[in-house]
């Protein structure tokens, strides 16, 4: 029984990171959806979430105003979530930008809902204050809406590491892997999550959902539930700086994991494989299993200890696990020094999964993350 549990845990971890992308590539190669694209210019509202963003909000506004899109078709809104710095006054300097001021901190989703009720665009584009768009990003996003079957489009978030830090470098490597998976999911028209820094959705598909959930998961799933395709557009580029400090990465992953679990439970009907076969497969493999990987890793290590004397194979696997965690610890201890990828990758991998584990603990304690702090 112990051996069976061990190999089950090992199989799940392997499948989540390697087996799923391989299986997804096979399915996508046989069953890709065809999406019509055209250079259309529907009315667009960019909704920018901001909380104490005085250091970057001017740059973000200038970036939004410089986008290659007809000015008479573009509305720019900044949602200030109870900012206590000079964010509001900076936004007020721009007559072309509408400030949606939340008198007290209510969370990003509440801010989005408030802005949506005032927005005039046919297409809503959601962004963070730190995400800088390439000039043609909007055109690349909205061209997919020429296809009436497309309900939501996610853009490409590219991380840059200004501090050339190891944690930032690890995040960049992880994101390249994530992009590869999203491209495959997009070929099936079933992207189940988008980047909160750059995604577009039809006005009629944005609906009222609990503030404790993350819209970059709920909105794509809602679009899929209503029969629309959710597409990934890697040419719609958004540049954002990576986090540098360990506490930032841990808090970010914990918050995302907490919201993901709540979102998955809220949209649990999407696991009905008879009604939503492709989406159920992707949601289970990409989202649910990823949130449970830290638990399986703990069991894998503990079970390995019990089995180490039974076979040479278990001894080898135990040594490999020890090497992984030793490299991660080395990355933790020498975090101020430049390290090779053999240390950076395990360090970021373990930091990420520790953050997810903290998010799971928060979930079991019924702690909710409706508000957020800038990661800088």
GIMO-V40488 format. One record per backbone hydrogen bond with DSSP energy under -0.5 kcal/mol. CO is the residue of the C=O (numbers start at 0). NH is the residue of the N-H. Records with the same first field share a line. If there is no record, write none. Layout:
BEGIN
CO=NH ; NH
END
This chain:
BEGIN
0=4
1=5
2=6
3=7
4=8
5=9
6=10
7=11
8=12
9=13
10=14
11=15
12=16
13=17 ; 18
14=19
17=21
18=22
19=23
20=24
21=25
22=26
23=27
24=28
25=29
26=29 ; 30
32=34
37=39
42=121 ; 122
43=45 ; 74
44=46 ; 124
45=47 ; 76
46=48 ; 126
47=78
48=128
49=80
52=55 ; 56
55=59
56=60
57=61
58=62
59=63
60=64
61=65
63=66
66=68
69=72
70=73
72=43
74=45
75=97
76=47 ; 78
77=79 ; 99
78=49 ; 80
79=81 ; 101
85=89
86=90
87=91
88=92
89=92
90=93
92=94
93=96
95=75
96=98
97=77 ; 99
98=100
99=79 ; 101
100=102
101=81
106=110
107=111
108=112
109=113
110=114
111=115
112=116
114=117 ; 118
121=202
122=44
123=200
124=46
125=198
126=48
127=130
129=131
130=132
131=238
133=136
134=67
135=139
136=140
137=141
138=142
140=143
141=144
142=37 ; 145
143=146
145=147
146=149
148=228
150=201
151=230
152=199
153=232
154=156
155=157 ; 237
156=158
157=239
159=161 ; 241
160=163
164=168
165=169
166=170
167=171
168=172
169=173
170=174
171=175
172=176
173=177
174=178
175=179
176=180
177=181
178=182
179=183
180=184
181=185
182=186
183=187
184=187 ; 189
185=188
186=32
188=229
194=197
197=154
198=125
199=152
200=123
201=204 ; 205
202=205
204=206
206=208
209=212
212=214
213=216 ; 217
214=218
215=193
216=220
217=221
218=222
219=223
220=224
221=225
222=227
223=226
228=150 ; 151
229=190
230=153
231=233
232=155 ; 235
234=236
235=155
236=133
237=157
238=131
239=159
244=248
245=249
246=250
247=251
248=252
249=253
250=254
251=255
252=256
253=257
254=258
255=259
256=260
257=261
258=262
259=263
260=264
261=265
262=266
264=267
266=269
267=270
268=271
270=272
271=274 ; 275
275=279
276=280
277=281
278=282
279=283
280=284
281=285 ; 286
282=286 ; 287
283=288
286=290
287=291
288=291 ; 292
291=294 ; 295
292=296
293=297
294=298
295=299
296=300
297=301
298=302
299=303
300=304
301=305
302=306
303=307
306=309 ; 310
310=314
311=315
312=316
313=317
314=318
315=319
316=320
317=321
318=322
319=323
320=324
321=325
322=326
323=327
324=328
325=329
326=330
327=331
328=332
329=333
331=334
333=336
339=342 ; 343
340=344
342=346
343=347
344=348
345=349
346=350
347=351
348=352
349=353
350=354
351=355
352=356
353=357
354=358
355=359
356=360
357=361
358=362
359=363
360=364
361=366
362=365
367=369
369=107
END
